[in-house]
């Protein structure tokens, strides 16, 4: 049996709901489990904090809840943490006004000041305290983009030192048709890049089209052993299956080909996570595996850089939604995921999965 703990449970510790998990392991071996703490409801808008719990024993127990990023009565969300080679932990995230609903943003009814803006802060003490946040929106969000979200899940530092944060945005409708901007075909993807460990940022690849076939949404990434970056994304448009993927050979600046369907991953429309293990060499994917419902949390594995996949470990048949993956130690992978008995949003659970169960 795998070991499981519940760091976040809806309705406790001052929050109506916990959503959007992300997890990283620090240089000291501490696990940081982050998510959105939604104060008033489970909605994607309103007062939302990024909250954090720390574990120093591989996820068997968790410390007290901390607020890693707050925006007062407004929204701080979409945590994208990454542990740098210096030991510093970057936390790239989104801020927006509490009243800025996704629908209103997609329709272009929210101005730039109240809409989705991009911020970064850091910790130099293993996640115990955090710096003041910096607004980097002007560096990474083009004029006209409406929705904007980082990851969800962990970000990356590539072998050469570059920091890479997968992200997504939406385009405004063009022409004189009846589109409002809420249509999935306006979903698009991009990457935030930094070559100075988070001091300055710029845009990498931008994947935009309105063909209604593959339209990039929430995206996760991993650096493969050969140095390529593998991207896997949620696709809300009617391509075969609900996943699409792409590769980059220049550290996320461009894609070899635009995102294409990845029908080898049976999944509902939902976020997922990927993680590259070095030893053994294995690319992992976590996400619900029922094709129509957010349920059946499953880890799948690839030995060919994401071209083909096999089922490696199925948690259970319960409701399950968003997830993230982390290497805990030589023998263990950690899975942080939304789940519950009757709804996927009752808890955010952490599960220790032996590596030998995945090979």
C-alpha positions as CSV (number, residue, x, y, z in Angstrom):
1,X,0.0,0.0,0.0
2,X,1.1,3.6,-0.7
3,X,1.1,6.1,2.2
4,X,-1.3,9.0,2.0
5,X,-1.8,12.2,4.1
6,X,-4.2,15.1,3.8
7,X,-2.5,18.5,4.1
8,X,-5.6,20.4,3.0
9,X,-9.3,19.7,3.6
10,X,-12.1,21.9,2.4
11,X,-13.9,24.0,5.1
12,X,-10.9,23.9,7.5
13,X,-8.3,26.5,8.6
14,X,-10.3,29.5,7.5
15,X,-10.9,28.5,3.9
16,X,-14.0,27.2,2.2
17,X,-12.1,25.3,-0.4
18,X,-8.5,24.4,-1.4
19,X,-7.7,24.0,-5.1
20,X,-4.8,24.0,-7.7
21,X,-2.0,22.0,-6.0
22,X,1.7,22.4,-6.6
23,X,4.6,20.7,-4.8
24,X,8.4,21.0,-4.8
25,X,11.3,19.6,-2.8
26,X,13.9,22.1,-1.5
27,X,17.6,21.6,-1.5
28,X,17.3,20.6,2.2
29,X,14.8,17.9,1.3
30,X,11.8,19.8,2.7
31,X,8.6,19.3,0.8
32,X,6.5,22.4,0.1
33,X,2.8,21.7,-0.7
34,X,1.1,24.9,-2.1
35,X,-2.4,25.5,-3.3
36,X,-5.1,28.2,-3.5
37,X,-6.9,28.8,-0.3
38,X,-10.3,30.1,-1.4
39,X,-11.9,32.0,1.5
40,X,-15.6,32.4,0.7
41,X,-16.4,29.6,-1.8
42,X,-14.9,27.2,-4.3
43,X,-15.2,29.7,-7.1
44,X,-12.2,30.7,-9.2
45,X,-12.6,34.4,-8.2
46,X,-13.1,36.1,-4.9
47,X,-10.6,36.4,-2.0
48,X,-8.0,33.7,-2.6
49,X,-4.6,33.3,-1.0
50,X,-1.7,31.0,-1.9
51,X,-1.2,28.8,1.1
52,X,1.6,26.5,2.0
53,X,2.4,23.5,4.3
54,X,5.9,22.2,4.8
55,X,7.0,18.6,5.5
56,X,10.4,17.6,6.7
57,X,9.7,13.8,6.7
58,X,8.9,13.2,3.1
59,X,5.2,14.0,3.3
60,X,4.3,11.7,6.2
61,X,3.4,14.7,8.4
62,X,2.8,18.4,7.6
63,X,3.4,21.6,9.5
64,X,1.0,24.5,10.1
65,X,-0.7,26.4,7.3
66,X,1.2,29.4,6.1
67,X,0.2,32.1,3.6
68,X,2.8,32.2,0.9
69,X,1.2,35.0,-1.2
70,X,-1.8,37.2,-0.5
71,X,-3.5,40.0,-2.3
72,X,-5.5,41.4,0.6
73,X,-9.3,41.0,-0.1
74,X,-8.5,40.1,-3.8
75,X,-7.0,37.1,-5.6
76,X,-3.5,35.6,-5.5
77,X,-3.4,32.2,-7.2
78,X,-2.0,29.8,-9.7
79,X,1.2,29.0,-7.7
80,X,4.1,28.0,-9.9
81,X,7.0,27.3,-7.5
82,X,10.6,26.3,-8.6
83,X,13.6,25.5,-6.5
84,X,16.8,27.0,-8.0
85,X,20.3,25.7,-8.0
86,X,21.2,28.4,-5.4
87,X,18.6,27.1,-3.0
88,X,16.3,30.0,-3.5
89,X,12.6,29.2,-4.1
90,X,10.8,31.3,-6.7
91,X,7.0,31.5,-6.6
92,X,5.5,32.9,-9.8
93,X,1.8,33.5,-9.4
94,X,-1.2,35.5,-10.6
95,X,-3.0,38.4,-9.0
96,X,-6.4,39.8,-10.0
97,X,-9.3,41.7,-8.5
98,X,-11.8,39.6,-6.5
99,X,-14.7,40.6,-8.7
100,X,-12.8,39.7,-12.0
101,X,-14.6,36.5,-13.0
102,X,-13.2,34.3,-15.7
103,X,-16.2,34.9,-17.9
104,X,-15.8,38.7,-17.6
105,X,-12.1,38.5,-18.4
106,X,-12.7,36.3,-21.4
107,X,-15.2,38.8,-22.7
108,X,-12.8,41.7,-22.3
109,X,-14.9,43.4,-19.7
110,X,-12.1,43.7,-17.1
111,X,-9.4,46.4,-17.5
112,X,-5.7,45.5,-17.2
113,X,-5.3,46.9,-13.7
114,X,-8.0,44.5,-12.3
115,X,-7.3,41.6,-14.6
116,X,-4.8,38.8,-14.5
117,X,-1.4,40.1,-13.7
118,X,1.9,38.1,-13.1
119,X,3.9,38.4,-9.9
120,X,7.0,36.7,-8.4
121,X,8.4,36.5,-4.9
122,X,11.1,34.3,-3.4
123,X,12.2,32.5,-0.3
124,X,15.8,32.0,0.9
125,X,14.9,30.0,4.1
126,X,13.3,26.8,2.8
127,X,9.9,28.4,2.4
128,X,9.6,29.7,5.9
129,X,9.3,33.4,4.9
130,X,8.9,35.2,1.6
131,X,10.1,38.4,0.0
132,X,7.9,41.2,-1.1
133,X,6.3,40.4,-4.5
134,X,7.3,42.0,-7.8
135,X,4.9,42.7,-10.7
136,X,6.4,41.3,-13.9
137,X,3.3,41.6,-16.1
138,X,4.8,44.0,-18.6
139,X,7.6,41.6,-19.3
140,X,5.5,38.5,-20.1
141,X,1.9,39.5,-21.0
142,X,1.2,41.0,-24.5
143,X,-1.3,43.8,-24.9
144,X,-4.7,42.4,-25.9
145,X,-4.3,39.0,-24.1
146,X,-7.3,38.5,-21.8
147,X,-7.1,35.5,-19.5
148,X,-3.7,34.5,-18.2
149,X,-2.6,31.7,-16.0
150,X,0.7,30.2,-14.9
151,X,1.1,26.3,-15.0
152,X,-0.7,25.0,-12.6
153,X,1.9,22.9,-10.8
154,X,5.7,23.3,-10.4
155,X,7.9,25.2,-12.8
156,X,11.4,24.2,-14.0
157,X,15.0,25.3,-13.8
158,X,16.7,23.7,-16.8
159,X,20.1,22.2,-16.8
160,X,21.7,25.4,-18.2
161,X,20.2,27.5,-15.5
162,X,17.2,29.0,-17.3
163,X,13.9,29.2,-15.4
164,X,10.9,28.1,-17.4
165,X,7.2,28.6,-16.4
166,X,4.6,27.1,-18.7
167,X,1.5,29.4,-19.0
168,X,-1.6,30.0,-21.0
169,X,-3.6,33.0,-22.2
170,X,-6.6,33.8,-24.4
171,X,-6.9,35.9,-27.5
172,X,-9.7,38.4,-28.2
173,X,-12.0,37.5,-31.1
174,X,-11.1,38.9,-34.5
175,X,-13.4,40.0,-37.3
176,X,-17.0,40.9,-37.1
177,X,-18.5,37.6,-36.1
178,X,-20.6,36.8,-33.0
179,X,-17.7,35.3,-30.9
180,X,-17.4,36.6,-27.4
181,X,-13.9,35.4,-26.5
182,X,-15.3,32.6,-24.2
183,X,-14.9,30.0,-27.0
184,X,-12.2,27.4,-26.4
185,X,-10.6,28.1,-29.7
186,X,-9.2,31.3,-28.3
187,X,-7.1,29.4,-25.7
188,X,-3.4,29.8,-26.3
189,X,-0.1,28.9,-24.7
190,X,3.3,30.4,-24.0
191,X,6.3,30.1,-21.7
192,X,7.8,32.6,-19.3
193,X,11.7,32.4,-19.3
194,X,14.4,33.9,-17.1
195,X,18.1,33.6,-17.7
196,X,19.1,35.3,-14.5
197,X,17.3,33.2,-11.9
198,X,14.2,35.3,-11.8
199,X,15.5,38.8,-11.8
200,X,14.1,39.5,-15.3
201,X,11.7,37.7,-17.5
202,X,10.7,37.4,-21.2
203,X,8.4,35.4,-23.4
204,X,9.5,32.1,-24.9
205,X,7.3,30.2,-27.4
206,X,3.9,31.4,-28.1
207,X,1.4,28.9,-29.5
208,X,-1.7,30.7,-30.9
209,X,-4.3,29.6,-33.4
210,X,-8.0,29.7,-33.6
211,X,-8.6,26.6,-35.6
212,X,-10.7,24.9,-32.8
213,X,-8.7,21.7,-33.1
214,X,-5.9,22.0,-30.6
215,X,-6.0,25.0,-28.3
216,X,-3.5,25.2,-25.5
217,X,-4.8,25.5,-21.9
218,X,-3.2,24.6,-18.6
219,X,0.3,23.3,-19.4
220,X,3.0,21.3,-17.6
221,X,6.6,20.7,-18.6
222,X,9.7,18.5,-18.0
223,X,13.3,18.5,-19.2
224,X,14.1,15.2,-20.8
225,X,17.5,13.5,-20.4
226,X,18.6,14.6,-23.9
227,X,18.0,18.3,-23.0
228,X,14.7,18.7,-24.9
229,X,11.8,20.2,-23.0
230,X,8.5,18.3,-23.1
231,X,5.2,20.1,-22.8
232,X,1.9,18.5,-22.1
233,X,-1.4,20.5,-22.1
234,X,-5.1,20.4,-21.5
235,X,-7.0,20.8,-24.8
236,X,-10.7,21.9,-24.6
237,X,-11.2,21.7,-28.4
238,X,-12.4,18.6,-30.3
239,X,-9.0,17.0,-31.3
240,X,-8.7,13.3,-30.6
241,X,-8.7,13.0,-26.8
242,X,-8.3,15.9,-24.4
243,X,-4.4,16.1,-24.2
244,X,-1.9,17.6,-26.6
245,X,1.9,17.9,-26.4
246,X,5.0,19.5,-28.0
247,X,8.8,19.6,-27.7
248,X,11.4,22.4,-27.6
249,X,15.1,22.0,-28.4
250,X,16.1,25.5,-27.4
251,X,15.0,25.6,-23.8
252,X,11.4,26.8,-24.4
253,X,12.1,29.7,-26.8
254,X,10.4,27.9,-29.7
255,X,8.5,24.7,-30.3
256,X,9.7,22.1,-32.8
257,X,6.1,21.8,-34.0
258,X,2.9,23.3,-32.6
259,X,1.0,21.4,-30.0
260,X,-0.5,18.2,-31.5
261,X,-3.1,15.7,-30.1
262,X,-1.7,13.1,-27.7
263,X,-4.4,10.5,-27.9
264,X,-2.3,8.0,-26.0
265,X,-3.3,9.7,-22.8
266,X,-7.0,9.0,-22.0
267,X,-8.2,11.9,-19.9
268,X,-11.1,14.2,-19.2
269,X,-10.8,17.9,-19.8
270,X,-8.5,18.7,-16.8
271,X,-5.1,19.9,-15.7
272,X,-2.3,17.2,-15.4
273,X,1.4,17.1,-14.4
274,X,4.6,15.7,-15.7
275,X,7.9,14.9,-14.0
276,X,11.1,13.5,-15.5
277,X,12.9,10.9,-13.3
278,X,16.7,10.7,-13.9
279,X,17.2,7.3,-12.2
280,X,15.5,5.3,-13.5
281,X,15.0,7.3,-16.7
282,X,11.2,7.7,-16.8
283,X,8.9,10.5,-17.8
284,X,5.8,10.4,-15.5
285,X,2.3,11.9,-16.1
286,X,-0.4,12.3,-13.4
287,X,-4.0,13.0,-14.0
288,X,-7.5,11.5,-14.0
289,X,-7.9,8.7,-16.5
290,X,-11.6,8.5,-17.0
291,X,-12.3,9.9,-20.5
292,X,-15.4,11.8,-19.5
293,X,-15.2,12.5,-15.7
294,X,-12.6,13.9,-13.3
295,X,-12.0,10.6,-11.6
296,X,-9.5,7.6,-11.5
297,X,-6.2,9.4,-10.6
298,X,-3.5,7.5,-12.5
299,X,0.3,7.9,-13.0
300,X,1.4,6.9,-16.5
301,X,5.0,6.5,-17.7
302,X,6.9,7.0,-20.9
303,X,10.4,5.8,-21.9
304,X,10.4,7.6,-25.3
305,X,10.1,11.3,-24.3
306,X,6.3,11.3,-24.3
307,X,5.6,9.6,-27.7
308,X,4.0,6.6,-26.1
309,X,2.6,6.0,-22.6
310,X,1.6,3.1,-20.3
311,X,-0.4,3.0,-17.1
312,X,2.1,2.7,-14.2
313,X,0.0,3.2,-11.1
314,X,-3.7,3.7,-10.5
315,X,-4.5,5.3,-7.1
316,X,-8.3,4.4,-7.0
317,X,-11.5,5.0,-8.8
318,X,-12.6,8.0,-6.7
319,X,-13.3,11.5,-8.0
320,X,-9.9,13.3,-8.7
321,X,-8.9,16.4,-10.6
322,X,-5.7,18.6,-10.5
323,X,-2.4,17.2,-9.5
324,X,1.4,17.7,-9.3
325,X,4.4,15.4,-9.0
326,X,7.7,15.6,-7.1
327,X,10.7,13.4,-6.5
328,X,10.8,12.9,-2.7
329,X,13.9,10.7,-2.5
330,X,15.6,7.9,-4.4
331,X,12.8,5.4,-3.7
332,X,9.7,7.6,-3.7
333,X,7.7,9.9,-5.9
334,X,5.1,12.2,-4.3
335,X,1.7,12.9,-5.8
336,X,-0.3,15.9,-4.6
337,X,-3.8,15.8,-5.9
338,X,-7.4,16.9,-5.5
339,X,-9.7,14.1,-4.5
340,X,-12.6,13.0,-2.3
341,X,-15.2,10.4,-1.7
342,X,-18.0,12.2,-3.5
343,X,-16.3,15.2,-5.1
344,X,-12.8,15.8,-6.4
345,X,-12.6,19.0,-4.3
346,X,-13.0,17.7,-0.8
347,X,-9.3,17.4,-0.1
348,X,-5.8,17.9,-1.5
349,X,-4.1,14.7,-0.6
350,X,-0.4,13.8,-0.7
351,X,0.5,10.2,-1.6
352,X,3.9,8.6,-1.4
353,X,4.4,6.2,-4.4
354,X,7.4,3.8,-4.4
355,X,9.4,4.2,-7.5
356,X,9.5,0.5,-8.0
357,X,5.7,0.6,-8.5
358,X,6.2,2.8,-11.6
359,X,8.9,0.9,-13.4
